[in-house]
Amino acid sequence: MSKLSVISGKNLCKKLKNVGYLIDHQTGSHIILRNTNLPFRRLTVPNHKEIAKGTLRAIIKQAGLTLDEFNNL
């Protein structure tokens, strides 16, 4: 199993941009991303300095990525 590093919400958005997710809008401290490719998934990323590991794993899973694919971004 791959290790997850500490990452901020903004840096996570930058990484997800490489696989087709663009910022749709922001509500409070949550950034809403939408995928430009099919399926048009929608992700909610907390705009925090550190994202909890469980939350990060859930976002990676919702994005349709494995941990290895995410770490290679």
C-alpha positions as CSV (number, residue, x, y, z in Angstrom):
1,M,0.0,0.0,0.0
2,S,1.3,3.4,-0.9
3,K,1.9,6.1,1.6
4,L,-0.1,9.4,1.5
5,S,1.7,12.6,2.2
6,V,0.2,15.6,3.9
7,I,-1.4,17.9,1.3
8,S,-3.4,21.1,1.3
9,G,-6.7,21.6,-0.4
10,K,-5.2,23.9,-3.1
11,N,-2.4,21.5,-3.9
12,L,-4.9,18.6,-4.2
13,C,-6.9,20.7,-6.7
14,K,-3.7,21.3,-8.7
15,K,-3.1,17.5,-8.8
16,L,-6.6,16.7,-9.8
17,K,-6.4,19.3,-12.6
18,N,-3.9,16.9,-14.3
19,V,-6.6,14.3,-14.7
20,G,-9.4,16.6,-16.0
21,Y,-10.9,18.2,-12.9
22,L,-11.6,21.9,-13.0
23,I,-12.8,24.2,-10.2
24,D,-16.6,24.7,-10.7
25,H,-17.2,27.0,-7.7
26,Q,-16.5,27.4,-4.0
27,T,-18.9,27.5,-1.2
28,G,-17.4,28.6,2.1
29,S,-14.3,26.5,2.7
30,H,-15.2,23.8,0.2
31,I,-14.0,23.8,-3.4
32,I,-16.3,22.0,-5.8
33,L,-14.5,20.4,-8.8
34,R,-16.1,19.0,-11.9
35,N,-14.6,16.5,-14.3
36,T,-14.5,17.6,-18.0
37,N,-14.5,14.0,-19.2
38,L,-17.1,11.3,-19.0
39,P,-18.4,10.4,-16.4
40,F,-18.8,14.0,-15.3
41,R,-17.9,13.4,-11.6
42,R,-18.2,16.1,-9.0
43,L,-15.8,16.3,-6.1
44,T,-15.8,18.4,-2.9
45,V,-12.4,19.3,-1.6
46,P,-12.0,21.1,1.8
47,N,-9.8,24.2,1.4
48,H,-7.7,23.4,4.5
49,K,-4.0,23.6,5.1
50,E,-4.0,19.8,5.8
51,I,-6.5,17.3,4.6
52,A,-7.2,14.4,6.9
53,K,-5.8,11.1,5.5
54,G,-9.3,9.4,5.5
55,T,-10.8,12.3,3.7
56,L,-8.0,12.3,1.2
57,R,-8.4,8.6,0.5
58,A,-12.1,9.1,0.0
59,I,-11.5,11.9,-2.5
60,I,-9.0,9.8,-4.4
61,K,-11.5,6.9,-4.5
62,Q,-14.3,9.2,-5.7
63,A,-12.0,10.6,-8.4
64,G,-11.6,7.0,-9.8
65,L,-7.9,6.8,-9.0
66,T,-5.8,4.4,-7.1
67,L,-3.2,5.5,-4.5
68,D,-0.4,4.7,-6.9
69,E,-2.0,6.7,-9.7
70,F,-2.5,9.6,-7.4
71,N,1.1,9.5,-6.1
72,N,2.4,9.6,-9.7
73,L,0.6,12.8,-10.5
